[in-house]
Amino acid sequence: MSPPPDIPPPAAPGPTRRAWLKAAAGLVAAGGALGHALAWTRSLLPNLRYEPPTRLRVGPPERFPEGPTYLPEAKLYVWRRGLELRALSAVCTHLGCTVQRAGEGYHCPCHGSTFSARGENTAGPAPRPLAWHRVELVGRQVVVDLGSRLGPDAPPLVLGAPPAAPEAR
């Protein structure tokens, strides 16, 4: 008898329709789970900021005459001495009442705290001095950074001077 002809080995079966459908269903399920997880994670982040902005535009330098100018919307005194501008908080450090000018200093009408012209607490229950805030000139607008708390000896904004170099942090 003659030897059998060379028969090639059987080829590996290709992917079947059932395998393709399983893979597609798995991808759709994984994509849906990932989308759901991303939507749930996004729901943990607020869409709004409830805090007021910390940088406040208060107007052009010409708005502020010599001496203090009270800005009720910001609870802030902007002081001008010549070409220098400084900003002092009008919020009492005791319970957050608005202080008023009294002679050369400030007086809290709620609980009787008094502050010097530099904002230092001189009498009453206030535990800390009034806060001085950083003042910048952006374009032709004076901008006060309400998030900064400076001491009374912090450098003022000098109008007409070149901007100061940023502080190293």
Secondary structure by P-SEA (a helix, b strand, c coil): ccccccccccccccccaaaaaaaaaaaaaaaaaaaaaaaaaaaacccccccccccccccccccccccccccccccbbbbbcccbbbbbbccccccccbbbbccccccccccbbbbccccccccccccccbbbbbbbbcccbbbbccccccccccccccccccccccccc
